[in-house]
């Protein structure tokens, strides 16, 4: 596992390729780019998206391609394209956690709530899955047990 911290004089002038901060930095395993060394700030199950290294590692085609062991460049990998839903593939390739963004991403129909039709980002928005499909949290409420209000009242 590659984890080269900034140490040399030339590396100290380097900045994070995602946010532009100057340190502390490390290099990504997937592409060897300099990035904030902020993995230790990650809080388990927080789903926070505030760490450059964590977000590049979890939410980019670059990292997905690398950790899945696909050959060649992620930018033209057929396996990445086939293995991910189009909406997720496009988000992984174009979000702000990339050093290089996917050129000409494919078009897709956004995921929508099967009850009210609201657009739902499967990565960024809280949602529920039912036998009928994806539900926004407002439509996912059950009688006397809304998902966002805690246990039912006695």
C-alpha positions in Angstrom: 0.0 0.0 0.0 1.6 3.3 -1.1 1.4 6.1 1.4 4.3 8.5 0.7 4.0 11.5 3.0 5.3 14.9 1.9 8.9 15.1 3.1 11.2 16.5 0.4 11.6 20.2 -0.3 10.1 19.8 -3.7 7.1 17.8 -2.4 6.5 20.5 0.3 5.6 23.0 -2.4 3.0 20.5 -3.8 -0.7 21.1 -3.1 -3.6 18.7 -2.9 -4.9 18.1 -6.5 -8.5 18.1 -5.2 -8.8 21.1 -2.8 -5.5 23.0 -3.3 -4.4 22.9 0.3 -0.7 22.4 1.0 -0.5 19.8 3.6 -0.1 17.3 5.1 -0.2 15.4 1.9 0.1 11.8 0.7 0.0 10.1 -2.7 -3.0 8.1 -3.9 -2.5 4.4 -4.5 -4.5 4.5 -7.7 -2.9 7.3 -9.7 0.0 8.6 -7.5 -1.4 12.1 -7.3 -0.8 14.3 -4.2 -3.8 14.6 -2.0 -4.7 15.7 1.6 -3.6 13.1 4.1 -6.9 13.2 6.0 -7.9 9.5 6.2 -7.5 9.7 10.0 -10.3 12.3 10.2 -12.8 9.8 8.8 -15.7 9.0 11.2 -17.1 5.5 10.6 -20.7 5.5 9.3 -20.9 9.3 9.1 -21.1 9.2 5.3 -19.5 12.7 5.4 -17.9 13.8 2.2 -15.4 16.2 3.6 -12.1 14.4 3.2 -10.1 14.6 -0.1 -8.3 11.3 0.3 -11.4 9.3 1.4 -13.6 10.8 -1.3 -11.1 10.2 -4.1 -10.7 6.6 -2.8 -14.5 5.9 -2.5 -16.2 8.1 -5.1 -14.1 8.1 -8.3 -13.7 5.9 -11.4 -9.9 6.3 -11.0 -10.0 4.5 -7.6 -12.8 2.0 -8.6 -10.8 1.0 -11.7 -7.6 0.6 -9.7 -9.1 -1.4 -6.8 -11.1 -3.7 -9.1 -7.8 -4.5 -10.9 -9.0 -3.4 -14.3 -6.2 -3.1 -17.0 -5.5 0.1 -18.9 -6.8 3.6 -18.2 -10.0 4.3 -16.3 -11.0 6.9 -18.9 -11.8 4.3 -21.5 -12.4 1.1 -19.4 -15.3 -0.9 -20.8 -15.5 -3.0 -17.6 -16.0 0.1 -15.4 -18.7 1.3 -17.7 -20.5 -2.1 -17.7 -20.2 -2.8 -14.0 -21.6 0.5 -12.7 -25.1 1.9 -13.3 -24.8 4.8 -15.7 -25.8 7.5 -13.2 -23.2 6.3 -10.7 -20.6 5.9 -13.5 -21.1 9.5 -14.6 -21.0 10.8 -11.0 -17.9 8.8 -10.2 -16.2 10.2 -13.3 -17.3 13.9 -13.1 -17.4 14.8 -9.4 -15.0 17.2 -7.7 -13.0 14.4 -6.1 -11.3 13.6 -9.5 -7.9 14.9 -10.6 -9.1 14.4 -14.2 -12.8 14.3 -15.1 -14.5 12.0 -17.6 -14.8 13.6 -21.0 -18.2 13.2 -22.8 -20.0 11.3 -20.1 -23.0 9.3 -21.3 -26.5 10.6 -20.9 -28.8 9.0 -18.4 -32.3 9.3 -16.9 -32.0 10.3 -13.2 -33.3 8.0 -10.5 -36.7 9.1 -9.5 -39.0 8.3 -6.5 -41.5 5.7 -7.7 -44.2 7.5 -5.6 -43.8 11.3 -6.3 -41.3 11.4 -9.2 -38.7 13.5 -7.3 -35.2 13.1 -8.7 -32.9 11.2 -6.2 -29.1 11.0 -6.5 -28.4 7.4 -5.4 -25.0 8.5 -4.0 -25.7 11.9 -2.4 -29.4 11.7 -1.3 -30.8 9.7 1.5 -33.4 7.3 0.1 -35.1 3.9 0.7 -35.4 0.9 -1.6 -38.7 -1.0 -1.8 -39.9 -3.8 -4.0 -41.4 -1.2 -6.3 -38.1 0.8 -6.6 -36.5 3.8 -5.1 -38.3 6.2 -2.7 -37.4 9.6 -1.4 -37.5 9.8 2.4 -40.7 11.8 2.4 -42.5 9.0 0.5 -40.9 6.2 2.4 -42.6 7.1 5.6 -44.7 4.3 7.1 -47.9 4.9 9.1 -46.9 5.9 12.6 -43.2 5.3 11.9 -41.7 8.1 9.7 -38.1 7.2 8.8 -36.8 10.5 10.1 -38.8 10.8 13.4 -37.7 7.8 15.5 -39.7 4.8 16.9 -43.5 4.7 16.9 -45.4 6.4 19.7 -47.1 4.1 22.2 
